[in-house]
Amino acid sequence: MGKEEKIKWKVEYDYAYYKVYDNKGALAGYFFPHYNKGADSEDEENDEAIEKMNKNHEQVSQGTLLVPMAKLDLLDHDEGIDIDYAIASLDANLVQTKFWKDWLAKNAKGLSLYGARVYTAREDRNMLSVAIGTAGNITLGEKEVREFLTPLLDRLHEDGLL
């Protein structure tokens, strides 16, 4: 069996956050820089400050990577679902969620991760996403954010989480 192909991640800036794509063009997640105090509010002046920070490739010290964690496939079934299917889905997702928990604990120090929260994805109520806090000297800009995220994205991919 040949060596697994290395993913070449693509990052696109999209007003205040970055979209992360794999080498097949599939959306892999979102990266949200934690902008300096005052730049996180919703007024027009702060919108301009965020745009300026990104344009000038300024640095931030933290950000959040949001990626898919588990697909429930239990909600929004008009005809209902079989109880055995529900149990199987919950069991599989429990295994996946525990794997994520162990992975985060094991990799936190080496990848400068400082926490994680779970959310329901906005686009799909059946998808749980994990928001992973990451710290470091993060230079803003598509190329720079990609370089910062690549070790984390590669590890997630190698371990079957992306």
Backbone hydrogen bonds, N-H to C=O, Kabsch-Sander energy under -0.5 kcal/mol:
donor,donor_aa,acceptor,acceptor_aa,energy
9,W,7,I,-0.8
10,K,21,Y,-2.5
12,E,19,K,-2.5
14,D,17,Y,-3.3
17,Y,14,D,-0.5
18,Y,31,F,-2.8
19,K,12,E,-3.1
20,V,29,G,-2.8
21,Y,10,K,-3.3
22,D,26,A,-2.4
25,G,22,D,-1.9
28,A,20,V,-3.3
29,G,20,V,-1.6
30,Y,66,L,-2.2
31,F,18,Y,-3.0
32,F,64,T,-3.0
34,H,62,Q,-2.7
35,Y,33,P,-1.0
39,A,36,N,-2.3
41,S,38,G,-0.5
47,D,43,D,-2.0
48,E,44,E,-2.2
49,A,45,E,-1.8
50,I,46,N,-2.5
51,E,47,D,-2.2
52,K,48,E,-2.5
53,M,49,A,-2.4
54,N,50,I,-2.2
55,K,51,E,-2.6
56,N,52,K,-2.5
57,H,54,N,-1.1
58,E,53,M,-2.5
60,V,138,I,-2.4
63,G,134,T,-2.1
64,T,32,F,-2.1
65,L,132,I,-2.6
66,L,30,Y,-3.4
66,L,64,T,-0.6
67,V,65,L,-0.6
67,V,130,V,-2.1
69,M,128,L,-3.4
70,A,128,L,-1.7
72,L,70,A,-0.7
72,L,126,N,-3.9
78,D,76,D,-0.7
80,G,77,H,-1.8
86,A,82,D,-2.2
87,I,83,I,-2.5
88,A,84,D,-2.5
89,S,85,Y,-2.7
90,L,86,A,-2.5
91,D,87,I,-2.8
92,A,88,A,-2.6
93,N,89,S,-2.4
94,L,90,L,-2.1
95,V,91,D,-2.1
96,Q,92,A,-2.2
97,T,93,N,-2.6
98,K,94,L,-2.5
99,F,95,V,-2.2
100,W,96,Q,-2.2
101,K,97,T,-2.4
102,D,98,K,-2.6
103,W,99,F,-2.8
104,L,100,W,-2.9
105,A,101,K,-2.0
106,K,102,D,-2.6
107,N,103,W,-2.2
108,A,104,L,-1.2
111,L,107,N,-2.0
112,S,109,K,-1.0
113,L,108,A,-2.8
114,Y,133,G,-2.0
115,G,133,G,-0.7
117,R,131,A,-1.7
119,Y,129,S,-2.8
121,A,124,D,-0.5
121,A,127,M,-2.9
127,M,124,D,-2.1
128,L,70,A,-3.2
129,S,119,Y,-3.4
130,V,67,V,-2.9
131,A,117,R,-3.3
132,I,65,L,-3.2
132,I,130,V,-0.7
133,G,115,G,-3.1
133,G,131,A,-0.6
134,T,63,G,-2.9
135,A,112,S,-2.5
136,G,61,S,-2.2
138,I,60,V,-2.6
138,I,136,G,-1.2
139,T,137,N,-0.8
140,L,58,E,-3.2
145,V,141,G,-3.0
146,R,142,E,-2.2
147,E,143,K,-2.3
148,F,144,E,-2.2
149,L,145,V,-2.7
150,T,146,R,-2.1
153,L,149,L,-3.0
154,D,150,T,-3.2
155,R,151,P,-2.0
156,L,152,L,-2.5
157,H,153,L,-2.5
158,E,154,D,-3.2
159,D,155,R,-2.1
160,G,157,H,-1.8
161,L,156,L,-3.0
162,L,156,L,-1.0
